[in-house]
Amino acid sequence: MTIPPRHRGRFAPSPTGPLHMGSLVAALGSWLLARHHDGDWLVRIEDIDPPREVPGAARQQLDTLAAFGMTSDEPVWWQSTRGDAYADALDRLLRDDRAFACACSRSDLAATNGIHRACVANDGAPSDASRQPAIRLRVNDGIAGFDDAIQGRIEQDVRAAVGDFVLRRADGLWAYQLAVVVDDAAQGISHVVRGADLLDSTPRQIALQRALGLPTPTYAHLPLVRDAQGRKLSKSDAALPIDPADPLPALRRSLALLGQDPRTAAGTGGIDAALRRALGSFDPARIPREIDPSRRFPFTPEPPASA
């Protein structure tokens, strides 16, 4: 009899600002699914893009998670310390001719809507000798498909849709796609639970996993929290930070957005007791593919806790 692997999930925020309701829903959803399966829940800080980072944001995010009763079961990983692992993976792809240097700029690829299928700039050599080329994955023809636990069957012809995508940027920074694939494998992540804004990235990550000979986790993409105009909260003025000093209202709202009964988090005993009660009644089958527009930010009033 084959014993199923232990459920290992993670929450991996970028330190670009404080956590908002959308990021709390992603954190809570991944935490609930990991605990529901008696598994591990890890936190990884995706700090590989310094120009976008806000000083102190990572520590603030970790403190906010702790205030909501969610702490990593293992030491937090910081992607800024993982350069050697990314370089090893990239070197292997280059040796296997699965990756290549590319000097194409966005303007060079304008005629193909930014999709790279062949180098059109100086045969891959940068015109400025001081500027290093980017490194791209050589994407093969074929469909990358997976069965998402929430969104259903997803298939994408990666070569047609996005082409040869970047693994290391021309400025020397590591691309998200390479870092996330290498780290998910290194941490033994069995279940990737995250927001549906990353659904389109998953086929690219599966293509890269195949190129590196790495396992493909189970994916579950949670519904996005949007503002009243339907925009993703992280791109909206409505993306106000959640209040770690008063976590229960935001916890109940997050449960409701995940299709759960927010009243399960009511009662006495603080945030830890509320999480235990919420976990006791958690039903993954109730997580919706999309959030009802009536629940967009600002949210409709919650039912009384005593109802």
Steps between C-alpha positions, in 0.01 A plus 500: 500500500630843405502744791402850383763768566464720803318822417750787499365842410642850509419868492753709309439877506715759328610777741346782298272628776278391789261208468149594382179301492592322178831380640335396826250285307791331319689442826194371683393275214841336477521468881153343531567249222834398652352459848191323362732233358718488817785643298771763524461869423809700407569867433743619234585865435539570128753782531676469163388832350665775712371792288141404594560421867389725784747517792360321804208347308615139541527526877164676512344219294640234732378689807154533346484127426598428861227734624253291300631179658692380194873432540725286286556143616863528387747791481391765251683484167625822339548478126770766514726237661429233237705632208737202490210256461350706217840525330547122520160442337572757230843348425338159457245640255774676303712182484199305375423769240163558667587866568679767298628858519275763346543874448152565362331802654129560535508726197675226300209269576224754442404340168423172679322665797799427723500126424852367439537214254833601343762763574469806280765722663869460409488121495454492876794728579434830681585813303638658820808301607442599864151349497463125544231313309196348662473123520184338366357149512482336161131404497404193299178449310224326692233552762569549870185395683397435857189438706459788740328398823275809484504634143478166318691389191747760369699459179735736322728482197782685674701556183203657323372697801820639657793360303852464639471664842767667712685313776759766581437858409737724307563696822628180663197445723339158520161458338207390713431192287842346560518587870156364585554171315841439658379587850176301485704192410771568759241540777306194391182699441227253404210747472526855365201699624496862383289767331350452155705795372785247469293245309651610169855452636444137593542349150835682472606358832397150393704538179800604710447214745508259207818656364670464839359154572316625809166376635183696431300583816123496528362848431202680651437860393279693739248759377626856480372773729402799287387853564161642402628562145615139464872577528741276690551653845878526468448736204222697667477797731277278712796279598512631854726313745324258731513586870712251699384661823141391430527182290161336558289718263747445214518129581122467477491692172774276359307188597189632328698577183630141508141373508508408869262606777658806671301426816728204571771751599272673750520446872757546772862397533677728253643436156641152567167371627320663206735327256442164667125541471529610138723204420258259667223595257719569196372341178733534197210417266336832595784714365356681196674542166410869508378734770145625469511867386279590799796410723745733332676766702354682688332189634136448572426493873574174678223311676500555875741270679216362712279414199 
